[in-house]
């Protein structure tokens, strides 16, 4: 790696940013939770709100990267960011089990599978795997046709809200629900997974021609 | 800043869904189209879990989100197997060129 002043400055800035983040999290979030540091007096901007905006922006930016990127590997990184952002939003909604399942199954399973498919269906020597899009203007029209409608519905409708429930662990309740109320869908999902396993192998294998 | 409430999560879900739909509609690479489908499913999942926390209560929305994750994984597996089969037949995964019903 060539030594250059710009790179050194970037490294120092990055290290300072990481250090500031660690100090901020320790004094404002982890310390008060552990009882070691007195919680800071409440200001107009609270840390969970700021974190929500940062994570939501990361998720949407990742989604935009998937839609607009020219390189399919950049699209996969955008999908990773979008999935991570959505998973962290689940933690805000007291869905800890769903968040960890998203991490394990979606990112650790589906995204890795997609990366396998990307690597297997492109020429190995071609580094810049092409992911050009057809009709970017049509895609923009589609976005303009759907996103404002959904956003207007989300923002204008007076949703009937109940008072905010405290954040609680949900694994116990989800386990109970899977074995009492949602037992039939649970078993059917197992059969679907079995069919998927067999079907994917049958579809993707090379035909062995009888000689 | 505005206090985070239900509408914020619905906006995030709507944006994920819209970008996913644009991805499905405009991508030439078949794996890119499948990435768009995953984005659509994630947008719907965010909606499910947000409504579960702010409106309904209990865990029904989270159970449904878990089922969506399971079925999304299954569908991604089968979809990618189909993409591999198309690659073996047509030697390309450009969606414009896979236009024969049988070879």
Interface residues (C-beta under 8 A of the other chain):
Chain A: X44 X45 X48 X49 X50 X52 X53 X56 X59 X60 X63 X64 X66 X67 X72 X75 X76 X79 X82 X83 X86 X89 X90 X92 X93 X94 X95 X97 X98 X101 X102 X105 X106 X109 X110 X113 X114 X116 X117 X118 X120 X121 X130 X131 X132 X133 X134 X135 X136 X138 X139 X140 X142 X143 X146 X147 X150 X151 X153 X154 X155 X159 X160 X161 X162 X164 X165 X170 X173 X174 X177 X178 X181 X182 X185 X189 X192 X193 X196 X197 X199 X200 X201 X203 X204 X206
Chain B: X1 X3 X4 X5 X6 X7 X8 X9 X10 X11 X12 X13 X14 X15 X16 X17 X18 X19 X20 X21 X22 X23 X25 X26 X27 X28 X29 X30 X31 X32 X34 X35 X36 X38 X39 X42 X45 X46 X49 X50 X52 X53 X54 X55 X57 X58 X59 X60 X62 X63 X65 X66 X67 X69 X70 X71 X72 X73 X74 X75 X76 X77 X78 X80 X81 X82 X83 X84 X85 X87 X88 X93 X96
